[in-house]
Amino acid sequence: MLNWKGNIGALLQPLIAVFIGLLGGAIAIVLIGGSISDTYAQMWKGAFGNFYFLTNTLTRATPLILVGLGVSIAFRAGFFNMGSEGQMILGALTSAMIALYFPGPPVFKLFAALLGGIAVGGIWSAFAGWLDARFKMNLIVTTLLLNYIAALFAGYLVAYPLKDKTGSAALAQTMMVDKSIWLPKLFQGMSMHAGFIIAIVFAVLLFLFIKYSAAGYEIRMLGYNPLFAAYGGVNRGKLMLASMFASGGFAGLAGAVEVLGMQYRYTDGMITNPGFAWSGIMATLLSGAHPLGTTVAAVLLAALQTGGMGVERNTSIPLEISSVIQSLLILFVTAKFSYTLWKRRKGGGSGAASS
Amino acid sequence: MVAPILLAALGGAICSRVGLFNVGLEGFVLVGAFSAIVGNHFSGNVYLAVLIAIAVTMLFSLAFAYISIHLQANVIVVGISFNFLALGLTAFCLKAIFHVKGAFYDKNMVGLPKWNIPIVQDIPVIGGIISGHSPLIYLAFALVLGLQYFLFKSVLGFRLLAVGENPVAAKSIGIKVGRMQYLAVLICGLLCGLAGAQLSLGQVTMFTEGMTAGRGFIALVATMLGQANPLGVMASSLLFGLMDAFSIRLQGFSLPTHFTQMLPYLVTLLAMLFFRKSSYMADAQKANGSSR
C-alpha cells in the first residue's frame, strides 16, 4: 500500500506544481497589465485549440520526450547527464549524413540513419561516462564541455565540408535529405510525424524495462544506494557505461528524428536555438524521471511553448510568459514541497533539514 | 572576457567550498546583467546600477539558497531550474519593462568607465594589457586575493571550509551549517551580480536575451579546474581568456573558427585529467546527496 501512497504523491506533486506555475504566470500577467483569462485562453487555444495546433504541440513534444527518456535513465542510475544537447546534435548530424551519403534502398537508409543517430549519441555520452569511471572526472562538467565541442564540430562540418552550396548558401546547413528517407507524416498537411509514435513506444518499453527487468532493477538500485548496489554485486563502471550509452542514444535518436521527420537536413543551431535538450531535461525533472510521466511532462512543456506562441500572436503578452511558467513549475517540483512538509509533520525532520 | 568568468567562478568556488555545487551560475550572471541595465536606465548612475545588480542577484541567490538548503532539494536540479528561471524572467521583464524583444540598447546610458593607470599605461605592451579596464576588472583581481585571505586565514573562512569538508563534524562543534551555506550562496550572488554588471555595462552598454551565452557554465568549469581555490580559479579563468585571445589570433592562419573556439573546452578536458585530486568536493557532494 505504501506504493499507492507514493504513486499518488508522484502524481499530486506535478499537479500542485502546474497550479503554482500557472498562478505565478498569472501574477506576471497582471503585473504587465494583461488579462489572465484571456491570456490563458489564448495559450490553451495555441496549444490544443484545434487539430492543427494539437499536432504542432505533439510534434514539438517528440524530441523532448526522447531526450527526457534518455536523461531519466541516467537519472535513475544516479547520474546527471547534462550533455543531451551535444548528443542530440551529433545524432542529428550523423543521421543526416547517413541519409545523404549512404548507399542502399530507402527503407534501409532510414533505419541506418536512425540507428546511426542512436549509436553516435550513445558513444558520445558513454565517452563522458568512461571518463568518469576510468579517470574520476566529474560527469556533470565533462558532459557540459562535450556539448560545446559537439556543437562547434557540427557547426564546422556544415559550414565547410558538408555545406549545401546549391541554394542561396547563406545558411550553414547540409543538403536536403531525399524524400524517400523522410519519416512519414501521420496526417496529411500536418507537421506531426512517425517520430512521435517511436517516442511513445520507447516510453512504454522503457517503463517496462525499468520496472520489470533485472537490469532495470540494477539501474534503480545504483541510483538509490550506490553502496548497497556495489555490495549486491552491481558493477558500477559497467552499468554506468551502459546507462550513459542508453541515455545518449535516446538523445541521439531525438536528433535523428528531428532531422528525418521535421527539418530534413542538419542546420547549424537547429538543436541549440529551440533549447530542445534543456526542455527535455526539464521534462525529466518535472516527472521525477518516470518514463511515462516524462512523456506527459514533455507534452505539457511543449504545450506551454506552442501555447506561448499563440499568446504572442493574439495578445500583448510576450511569449516569454511560458518560460516563466515553465521555470516556476520546475522550481516548485525541485523544492519537493510535499515531501518536506510530510517530513516535518512526522517530526524530527527539521534537524536533518538543516545539516 | 575574463572578468565575468572570473567573478562568477569565484562565486562558484565559494559555493562548492560549502558543499553546494552551483550549476545556476549562468542564471545568476544573467540576472545580474539584466538588473544592472535596469538600474542604469532608471537611476542614470553606473555605480548605483552595479549596486542594484548586486542586490537583485543576491535576492535571486537567496531563493536558490532557500530551496536547496532549507527545502533540501537537489542542488544540481535547483541550479538547472534557476538557469531557466533567469532566462525566462529576464526575457519577460525585458518585454515588460522596456517593451523590446531580444535586446535593449539605449545610447543615453553610460557604461562603466575605463580606468587608465597613470604610469603603467605608458609601458608599451604591459600598459595595454593592464591599464584601461573597467573598475570591476581590477576589483575582480583584488577579490581573488581578498577571498584567498578570507577562506584560508579568517575564522569565518575556516568555518565555511569546515562545513564543506565535513558537515557533521562542523555541526558537532557548534557551527551553524545552514547559516554558513546561506552565507556562501549570498557571496556567490554578490560576485555573480558583479559579473553580470561587467558583462552588460563593461564593454558594450546593452542587454541581450541570454547574453551570458554559456559563460556561467565556463565559470563552472573554471571553478572545477581551479579546485575551488581563488588563486587556482584565477589561473583557470586566465587560461580561458588566453585561449579565447589565442583563438582570435589563430583565425589569421585561416583555421576555421570552430576549431579555435573548441580549444578552451578541449584544454579543460585535458586539464581535468591532470588535476583531479579534488576529493573534498566529491565528499561534499556526497554529503549533500547530489550528483553521485
Interface residues (C-beta under 8 A of the other chain):
Chain A: A28 L31 I32 G78 F79 F80 M82 L131 F135 K136 M137 N138 L139 I140 V141 T142 L144 L145 L146 Y148 I149 L152 F153 G155 Y156 A159 Y160 P226 W278 I281 M282 L285 P318 E320 I321 S322 S323 V324 Q326 S327 L328 I330 L331 T334 A335 K336 F337 T340 A352 A353 S354 S355
Chain B: F21 V23 I67 I69 H70 L71 Q72 A73 N74 I76 V77 V78 I80 S81 F82 F84 L85 L87 G88 L89 A91 F92 L94 K95 A96 K101 P167 V168 K171 K176 V177 G178 G214 F217 L220 V221 M224 P256 H258 F259 Q261 M262 Y265 L266 T268 L269 M272 L273 R276 A282 S291 R292
